[in-house]
Amino acid sequence: MALAVPRREVSHPHIVRTPGLCGGRPVIHGTRFPVSSVVYYILHEGMTPEELLREFSHLSLAQVYDALAYYYDNREAVDEEMRAEREAAPGESYP
């Protein structure tokens, strides 16, 4: 029988949630670039983090990787936010 391990809170220094900014969605600190957009471009469109930086040069590699880490630590919540956005604007491409 496996013992349940309590989940510890993980720090993501490059990610913030601010009421009134991008609907309170998690974004890269100092930008309006949502975590969900990083997820979309890298995991759904197949871009590498380096390709994403060439397109969005105001981001850093550390920010992109922290956004991905945040996603994996909060996958259900971010996936639900992405699903809700797609349903709110059917026919529009994400992000």
DSSP file (Angstrom, degrees, kcal/mol; ACC not computed):
  #  RESIDUE AA STRUCTURE BP1 BP2  ACC     N-H-->O    O-->H-N    N-H-->O    O-->H-N    TCO  KAPPA ALPHA  PHI   PSI    X-CA   Y-CA   Z-CA
    1    1 A M              0   0    0      0, 0.0     2,-0.3     0, 0.0     0, 0.0   0.000 360.0 360.0 360.0 128.0    0.0    0.0    0.0
    2    2 A A        -     0   0    0      1,-0.0     2,-0.3     3,-0.0     3,-0.0  -0.625 360.0-126.8 -84.5 140.3    1.4    3.4   -1.0
    3    3 A L        -     0   0    0     -2,-0.3     2,-0.4     1,-0.1    -1,-0.0  -0.653  24.7-113.4 -84.2 141.4    1.3    6.2    1.4
    4    4 A A        -     0   0    0     -2,-0.3    -1,-0.1     1,-0.0     0, 0.0  -0.608  27.6-149.6 -74.6 128.6   -0.2    9.5    0.3
    5    5 A V        -     0   0    0     -2,-0.4     2,-0.1     3,-0.0     3,-0.0  -0.878  19.7-118.8-101.1 124.8    2.4   12.2    0.2
    6    6 A P        -     0   0    0      0, 0.0     2,-0.4     0, 0.0    -1,-0.0  -0.376  30.3-115.6 -63.1 138.7    1.1   15.7    0.9
    7    7 A R        -     0   0    0     -2,-0.1     2,-0.3     1,-0.0     3,-0.0  -0.594  29.0-145.0 -76.0 128.2    1.5   18.0   -2.1
    8    8 A R        -     0   0    0     -2,-0.4     2,-0.3     1,-0.1    -1,-0.0  -0.688  21.6-105.4 -94.7 150.9    3.9   20.9   -1.3
    9    9 A E        -     0   0    0     -2,-0.3     2,-0.4     1,-0.0    -1,-0.1  -0.564  35.4-150.2 -73.1 130.7    3.5   24.3   -2.7
   10   10 A V        -     0   0    0     -2,-0.3     2,-0.3    63,-0.1    -1,-0.0  -0.871  10.0-128.3-107.7 136.5    6.0   25.0   -5.5
   11   11 A S        -     0   0    0     -2,-0.4    59,-0.0     1,-0.0     0, 0.0  -0.651  19.3-174.3 -85.2 136.5    7.3   28.5   -6.2
   12   12 A H    >   -     0   0    0     -2,-0.3     3,-1.8     3,-0.2    -2,-0.0  -0.815   2.6-174.8-127.8  89.5    7.1   29.9   -9.7
   13   13 A P  T 3  S+     0   0    0      0, 0.0    -1,-0.1     0, 0.0    50,-0.1   0.687  81.3  50.6 -64.6 -18.9    9.0   33.2   -9.6
   14   14 A H  T 3  S+     0   0    0     48,-0.1    15,-3.4    49,-0.1     2,-0.4   0.435  98.9  78.6 -97.1   1.4    8.2   34.1  -13.2
   15   15 A I  E <   +A   28   0A   0     -3,-1.8     2,-0.3    13,-0.3    13,-0.2  -0.924  54.0 173.3-117.7 133.7    4.5   33.5  -13.0
   16   16 A V  E     -A   27   0A   0     11,-2.6    11,-2.7    -2,-0.4     2,-0.4  -0.948  22.4-152.4-133.6 155.2    1.8   35.8  -11.4
   17   17 A R        +     0   0    0     -2,-0.3     8,-0.1     9,-0.2     5,-0.1  -0.989  21.8 177.9-124.4 118.6   -2.0   35.9  -11.1
   18   18 A T    >   -     0   0    0      7,-0.5     3,-2.4    -2,-0.4     6,-0.6  -0.979  32.1-119.3-126.5 120.7   -3.3   39.4  -10.8
   19   19 A P  T 3  S+     0   0    0      0, 0.0     3,-0.1     0, 0.0    -2,-0.0  -0.328 103.1  21.7 -55.0 134.8   -7.1   40.1  -10.6
   20   20 A G  T 3  S+     0   0    0      1,-0.2     2,-0.6     0, 0.0     3,-0.1   0.299 100.4 103.4  88.9 -10.3   -8.0   42.4  -13.5
   21   21 A L  S X  S-     0   0    0     -3,-2.4     3,-1.5     1,-0.2    -3,-0.4  -0.927 105.8 -23.2-109.1 114.1   -5.0   41.3  -15.6
   22   22 A C  G >  S-     0   0    0     -2,-0.6     3,-1.6     1,-0.3    -1,-0.2   0.862 121.6 -59.6  54.5  39.7   -5.8   38.9  -18.4
   23   23 A G  G 3  S-     0   0    0      1,-0.3    -1,-0.3    -3,-0.1    -6,-0.0   0.703  94.0 -64.9  66.6  19.6   -8.9   37.8  -16.5
   24   24 A G  G <  S+     0   0    0     -3,-1.5    -1,-0.3    -6,-0.6    -2,-0.2   0.532  95.7 146.8  80.1   5.2   -6.8   36.7  -13.5
   25   25 A R    <   -     0   0    0     -3,-1.6    -7,-0.5    -4,-0.3    -1,-0.3  -0.371  61.1 -90.9 -70.4 154.5   -5.2   33.9  -15.6
   26   26 A P        +     0   0    0      0, 0.0     9,-2.6     0, 0.0    10,-0.5  -0.505  55.4 176.3 -67.9 131.0   -1.6   33.1  -14.8
   27   27 A V  E     -AB  16  34A   0    -11,-2.7   -11,-2.6     7,-0.3     2,-0.4  -0.868  39.7 -87.7-130.6 163.5    0.8   35.2  -16.9
   28   28 A I  E >   -A   15   0A   0      5,-2.6     3,-1.9    -2,-0.3     5,-0.4  -0.614  60.2 -98.7 -72.5 128.1    4.6   35.7  -17.1
   29   29 A H  T 3  S+     0   0    0    -15,-3.4     3,-0.1    -2,-0.4    -1,-0.1  -0.155 106.9  17.4 -52.0 133.7    5.6   38.3  -14.6
   30   30 A G  T 3  S+     0   0    0      1,-0.3    -1,-0.3    -3,-0.1     2,-0.2   0.500 120.1  70.9  82.0   4.2    6.0   41.8  -16.2
   31   31 A T  S <  S-     0   0    0     -3,-1.9    -1,-0.3     2,-0.1    -4,-0.1  -0.778  79.6-126.2-135.4 179.6    4.1   40.8  -19.3
   32   32 A R        +     0   0    0     -2,-0.2    -3,-0.1    -3,-0.1    -2,-0.0  -0.065  68.3 127.2-114.0  28.0    0.5   40.0  -20.4
   33   33 A F        -     0   0    0     -5,-0.4    -5,-2.6     3,-0.0    -2,-0.1  -0.778  54.7-139.2 -92.9 108.3    1.7   36.7  -21.8
   34   34 A P  B >>  -B   27   0A   0      0, 0.0     4,-1.4     0, 0.0     3,-0.8  -0.295  13.8-128.3 -70.4 148.5   -0.5   33.9  -20.4
   35   35 A V  H 3> S+     0   0    0     -9,-2.6     4,-2.5     1,-0.2     5,-0.2   0.886 111.3  62.4 -54.9 -40.1    0.9   30.5  -19.3
   36   36 A S  H 3> S+     0   0    0    -10,-0.5     4,-2.4     1,-0.2    -1,-0.2   0.811  99.2  53.8 -61.1 -29.8   -1.8   29.0  -21.6
   37   37 A S  H <> S+     0   0    0     -3,-0.8     4,-2.7     2,-0.2     5,-0.2   0.892 107.3  50.1 -71.4 -38.8   -0.2   30.7  -24.6
   38   38 A V  H  X S+     0   0    0     -4,-1.4     4,-2.5     2,-0.2     5,-0.4   0.944 112.5  48.2 -59.8 -46.8    3.2   29.1  -23.8
   39   39 A V  H  X>S+     0   0    0     -4,-2.5     4,-2.4     1,-0.2     5,-1.0   0.925 112.0  49.9 -59.5 -46.1    1.4   25.8  -23.5
   40   40 A Y  I  X>S+     0   0    0     -4,-2.4     5,-2.0     3,-0.2     4,-1.4   0.960 114.3  42.0 -58.8 -54.3   -0.4   26.3  -26.8
   41   41 A Y  I  <5S+     0   0    0     -4,-2.7     6,-2.5     3,-0.2    -1,-0.2   0.891 125.6  32.9 -64.7 -40.2    2.7   27.2  -28.8
   42   42 A I  I  <5S+     0   0    0     -4,-2.5     4,-0.4    -5,-0.2    -3,-0.2   0.936 129.5  29.0 -85.2 -48.6    5.0   24.6  -27.4
   43   43 A L  I  <5S+     0   0    0     -4,-2.4    -3,-0.2    -5,-0.4    -2,-0.1   0.792 132.6  29.3 -87.4 -27.7    2.8   21.6  -26.6
   44   44 A H  I  <<S+     0   0    0     -4,-1.4    -3,-0.2    -5,-1.0    -4,-0.1   0.802 128.9  35.2-101.5 -35.1    0.1   22.0  -29.2
   45   45 A E  S   <S-     0   0    0     -5,-2.0    -3,-0.2    -6,-0.2    -4,-0.1   0.582 102.1-124.2 -95.7 -12.0    1.9   23.8  -32.1
   46   46 A G        +     0   0    0     -4,-0.4    -4,-0.2    -6,-0.3    -3,-0.1   0.637  53.3 153.4  82.1  14.0    5.2   22.0  -31.6
   47   47 A M        -     0   0    0     -6,-2.5    -1,-0.2     1,-0.1    -2,-0.1  -0.428  41.8-126.8 -70.6 151.0    7.4   25.1  -31.2
   48   48 A T     >  -     0   0    0      1,-0.1     4,-2.3    -2,-0.1     5,-0.2  -0.589  26.9-108.6 -86.2 160.9   10.6   24.7  -29.2
   49   49 A P  H  > S+     0   0    0      0, 0.0     4,-1.9     0, 0.0     5,-0.1   0.889 122.4  53.3 -55.6 -37.8   11.2   27.2  -26.4
   50   50 A E  H  > S+     0   0    0      2,-0.2     4,-1.5     1,-0.2     5,-0.1   0.885 107.3  50.0 -66.6 -38.1   13.9   28.8  -28.5
   51   51 A E  H  > S+     0   0    0      2,-0.2     4,-1.6     1,-0.2    -1,-0.2   0.890 108.1  53.8 -65.2 -39.1   11.5   29.2  -31.4
   52   52 A L  H  X S+     0   0    0     -4,-2.3     4,-2.4     1,-0.2    -2,-0.2   0.900 106.5  52.6 -60.9 -40.4    9.0   30.8  -29.1
   53   53 A L  H  < S+     0   0    0     -4,-1.9    -1,-0.2     1,-0.2    -2,-0.2   0.845 104.7  55.0 -65.4 -33.9   11.7   33.3  -28.0
   54   54 A R  H  < S+     0   0    0     -4,-1.5     3,-0.4     1,-0.2    -1,-0.2   0.869 114.3  40.9 -66.9 -34.0   12.5   34.2  -31.5
   55   55 A E  H  < S+     0   0    0     -4,-1.6     2,-0.4     1,-0.2    -2,-0.2   0.817 127.7  31.7 -80.2 -32.8    8.8   35.1  -32.0
   56   56 A F    ><  +     0   0    0     -4,-2.4     3,-2.1    -5,-0.2    -1,-0.2  -0.691  70.0 173.9-127.7  76.5    8.3   36.8  -28.6
   57   57 A S  T 3   +     0   0    0     -2,-0.4    -1,-0.1    -3,-0.4    -4,-0.1   0.579  69.5  73.3 -67.9 -10.4   11.7   38.3  -27.9
   58   58 A H  T 3  S+     0   0    0     -3,-0.1    -1,-0.3     2,-0.1     2,-0.2   0.580  87.3  80.8 -78.7  -7.6   10.5   40.1  -24.8
   59   59 A L  S <  S-     0   0    0     -3,-2.1     2,-0.3    -6,-0.2    -3,-0.0  -0.598  72.1-140.0 -93.7 158.7   10.5   36.7  -23.0
   60   60 A S     >  -     0   0    0     -2,-0.2     4,-2.1     1,-0.1     5,-0.2  -0.795  23.9-115.9-111.8 160.8   13.4   34.9  -21.5
   61   61 A L  H  > S+     0   0    0     -2,-0.3     4,-2.6     1,-0.2     5,-0.2   0.880 117.4  55.3 -61.1 -38.5   14.2   31.2  -21.6
   62   62 A A  H  > S+     0   0    0      1,-0.2     4,-2.2     2,-0.2    -1,-0.2   0.902 107.2  49.9 -62.0 -40.5   13.8   31.0  -17.8
   63   63 A Q  H  > S+     0   0    0      2,-0.2     4,-2.3     1,-0.2    -2,-0.2   0.916 111.0  48.9 -63.8 -43.2   10.3   32.5  -18.1
   64   64 A V  H  X S+     0   0    0     -4,-2.1     4,-2.0     1,-0.2    -2,-0.2   0.935 113.2  45.8 -64.0 -46.7    9.2   30.1  -20.7
   65   65 A Y  H  X S+     0   0    0     -4,-2.6     4,-2.4     1,-0.2    -1,-0.2   0.858 111.7  52.2 -67.4 -33.3   10.5   27.1  -18.8
   66   66 A D  H  X S+     0   0    0     -4,-2.2     4,-2.8    -5,-0.2    -1,-0.2   0.886 107.5  52.9 -68.2 -36.9    8.9   28.4  -15.6
   67   67 A A  H  X S+     0   0    0     -4,-2.3     4,-2.2     2,-0.2    -2,-0.2   0.908 110.7  47.1 -62.6 -41.1    5.6   28.7  -17.4
   68   68 A L  H  X S+     0   0    0     -4,-2.0     4,-2.4     2,-0.2    -2,-0.2   0.905 112.2  49.5 -66.2 -40.8    5.8   25.1  -18.5
   69   69 A A  H  X S+     0   0    0     -4,-2.4     4,-1.9     2,-0.2    -2,-0.2   0.913 110.1  51.2 -63.5 -41.9    6.7   24.0  -15.0
   70   70 A Y  H  X S+     0   0    0     -4,-2.8     4,-1.4     1,-0.2    -2,-0.2   0.921 108.8  52.4 -59.5 -43.8    3.7   26.0  -13.7
   71   71 A Y  H >< S+     0   0    0     -4,-2.2     3,-0.7     1,-0.2     7,-0.2   0.942 109.6  47.0 -58.2 -49.3    1.5   24.2  -16.3
   72   72 A Y  H 3< S+     0   0    0     -4,-2.4     3,-0.5     1,-0.3    -1,-0.2   0.814 113.5  49.0 -67.2 -28.2    2.7   20.8  -15.2
   73   73 A D  H 3< S+     0   0    0     -4,-1.9    -1,-0.3     1,-0.2    -2,-0.2   0.696 127.7  25.7 -78.4 -19.1    2.1   21.7  -11.5
   74   74 A N  S <X S+     0   0    0     -4,-1.4     4,-2.3    -3,-0.7     5,-0.3  -0.156  78.8 142.1-135.2  37.5   -1.4   23.1  -12.3
   75   75 A R  H  >  +     0   0    0     -3,-0.5     4,-2.9     1,-0.2     5,-0.3   0.868  69.4  50.3 -55.8 -47.3   -2.3   21.1  -15.4
   76   76 A E  H  > S+     0   0    0      1,-0.2     4,-2.1     2,-0.2    -1,-0.2   0.923 113.1  46.0 -60.5 -44.9   -6.0   20.6  -14.6
   77   77 A A  H  > S+     0   0    0     -3,-0.2     4,-2.1     2,-0.2    -1,-0.2   0.917 115.6  45.0 -66.3 -43.6   -6.6   24.2  -13.9
   78   78 A V  H  X S+     0   0    0     -4,-2.3     4,-2.4    -7,-0.2    -2,-0.2   0.916 112.6  51.4 -68.0 -42.2   -4.8   25.5  -16.9
   79   79 A D  H  X S+     0   0    0     -4,-2.9     4,-2.4    -5,-0.3    -1,-0.2   0.898 110.0  50.4 -59.8 -39.5   -6.4   23.0  -19.2
   80   80 A E  H  X S+     0   0    0     -4,-2.1     4,-2.6    -5,-0.3    -1,-0.2   0.903 109.2  50.7 -65.9 -41.0   -9.8   24.0  -17.9
   81   81 A E  H  X S+     0   0    0     -4,-2.1     4,-2.0     2,-0.2    -2,-0.2   0.912 112.3  47.3 -60.9 -42.4   -9.0   27.7  -18.5
   82   82 A M  H  X S+     0   0    0     -4,-2.4     4,-2.1     2,-0.2    -2,-0.2   0.901 112.0  49.8 -66.5 -40.8   -8.0   26.9  -22.1
   83   83 A R  H  X S+     0   0    0     -4,-2.4     4,-2.2     1,-0.2    -2,-0.2   0.919 110.2  50.6 -62.9 -44.6  -11.1   24.8  -22.6
   84   84 A A  H  X S+     0   0    0     -4,-2.6     4,-1.9     1,-0.2    -1,-0.2   0.882 109.5  51.0 -62.7 -39.1  -13.3   27.6  -21.3
   85   85 A E  H  X S+     0   0    0     -4,-2.0     4,-1.3     2,-0.2    -1,-0.2   0.909 109.3  50.0 -65.8 -41.6  -11.7   30.1  -23.7
   86   86 A R  H  < S+     0   0    0     -4,-2.1     3,-0.2     1,-0.2     6,-0.2   0.903 112.4  47.8 -62.8 -40.2  -12.2   27.8  -26.7
   87   87 A E  H  < S+     0   0    0     -4,-2.2    -1,-0.2     1,-0.2    -2,-0.2   0.831 108.8  54.2 -70.0 -31.8  -15.9   27.4  -25.8
   88   88 A A  H  < S+     0   0    0     -4,-1.9    -1,-0.2     1,-0.3    -2,-0.2   0.757 121.2  29.9 -73.5 -24.1  -16.3   31.2  -25.3
   89   89 A A  S >< S-     0   0    0     -4,-1.3     3,-1.7    -3,-0.2    -1,-0.3  -0.530  82.3-170.7-134.5  67.3  -15.0   31.9  -28.8
   90   90 A P  T 3  S+     0   0    0      0, 0.0     3,-0.1     0, 0.0    -3,-0.1  -0.288  72.7  23.7 -61.8 143.3  -15.8   29.0  -31.0
   91   91 A G  T 3  S+     0   0    0      1,-0.3     2,-0.3    -5,-0.1    -4,-0.1   0.199  96.4 110.7  88.8 -17.3  -14.2   29.1  -34.4
   92   92 A E  S <  S-     0   0    0     -3,-1.7    -1,-0.3    -6,-0.2     2,-0.2  -0.689  71.4-118.0 -89.5 144.8  -11.4   31.3  -33.3
   93   93 A S        -     0   0    0     -2,-0.3    -1,-0.0    -3,-0.1     0, 0.0  -0.559  44.5 -86.9 -79.9 146.7   -7.9   29.8  -33.1
   94   94 A Y              0   0    0      1,-0.3    -1,-0.0    -2,-0.2   -12,-0.0  -0.626 360.0 360.0 -85.4 149.5   -6.2   29.8  -29.7
   95   95 A P              0   0    0      0, 0.0    -1,-0.3     0, 0.0   -58,-0.1  -0.972 360.0 360.0 -85.2 360.0   -4.5   31.7  -28.1
